[in-house]
Amino acid sequence: MLPTRRHTNTVSIGSIKIGGSEPVRIQSMLTSDTTNVESCIEEIARLDAVDCEIIRLTVPNQKSIDSLPAIRTEMKKRGIERPLVADIHFNPQLAVNVCEFVEKVRINPGNYVDRKKFEVREYTDLQYQEELERVEEKLLPLIQNLKKYGCALRIGTNHGSLSDRLMNRFGDSPEGMVESAMEFLRILRKHNFEDTVLSMKSSNPLVMIESYRQLVRVMDDENMHYPLHLGVTEAGNELDGRIKSAVGIGALLCDGFGDTIRVSLTEPSENEIPVARSILQSTRSRIFNADFISCPSCGRTFFDLESTTEQIKVHTSHLKGVKIAVMGCIVNGPGEMADADFGYVGAAPGKINLFHGKTCKERNVPAEQAVERLIDLIKENGKWVDPA
């Protein structure tokens, strides 16, 4: 049996909801300096144009917080309504102060209270508990303001920034990442704050995948069902960054995990969105367009598979959720395309068989007419809509 999507709480990020039965949301992060309002607005506009649903920006200082009202005003002038997420490191007071101006705050449990000094120290159980009490004391003002302003929170654990306290007890491990998040999560639950999302990011997809899987097991044991934000941090650029992201995010989506994703590329932020869509489409986690199944071609192929597949895509890619198979010959035809709604299969040189499901509807259609007849077949079966 194929995995089903993990059941989670639903968390509101402004007008957008994540988790529960909501679609897996796509988000990105600005590369602009938050104090440069004009640059931020231009980048937000580009992300809005490609339908990025949640936009995060860095908040390293109070001046960045002071820029947020101007950014929001300019967004409103342009008719852009996207939730903003403030990314906070090192300074708990900034997290408290920013709640008034954003829909979600992201904190890193590795550096929110603790500092990474690379010190080797053995903690007794009593000393460890005292440190947790210090963490709780620092979190209380944030919890208060999150509630006051209806702001959500992401506990964003990073493999590369575990605190010395966690490193000394758990080592540089998925176990340490999970415990780092769970310490904060238990405090939040103790104080009745539930609008929480979690992430377990690493630049190593193997560490990232294992950390999320362990986190889900631990949360299940404690009857916690918070949404997950998936991502491979510092994935890189070009093909390497895309493949690394697809491996990490895709594996977890196939497990049924994940409620929002961010593909982290060393490229303009808007480049991340089509990659995220492709990952969601490929794992069938969220469908944006037609799904194409095509063989890689070989010496048995009866037509130019590459150009024909592209031609079919041009005419049918807008058919959301329709699965179309393009197969070069009858060897890969009916069997390999069994999951498709419609099939275009080479039958002989210059001849095409057209399928609806597993049933051949037309045989030996001349190749020059076959794409048009495929469209007719889709229309006859009520799956056609005109392009927007």
Secondary structure, DSSP 8 states (H G I E B T S, - for coil): ---------EEEETTEEEETTS--EEEEE--S-TT-HHHHHHHHHHHHHTT--EEEEE--SHHHHHHHHHHHHHHHHTT----EEEEE-S-HHHHHHHTTT-SEEEE-TTTSS-----------HHHHHHHHHHHHHHHHHHHHHHHHHT-EEEEEEEGGG--HHHHHHH-SSHHHHHHHHHHHHHHHHHTT---EEEEEE-SSHHHHHHHHHHHHHHHHHTT----BEE--TT--SHHHHHHHHHHHHHHHHHHT--SEE----SS-GGGHHHHHHHHHHHTTSS--S-EEEE----TT-SS-HHHHHHHHHHHHTTSTT-EEEEESSTTTSTTTTTT-SEEEEEEETTEEEEEETTEEEEEEEEHHHHHHHHHHHHHHTT------
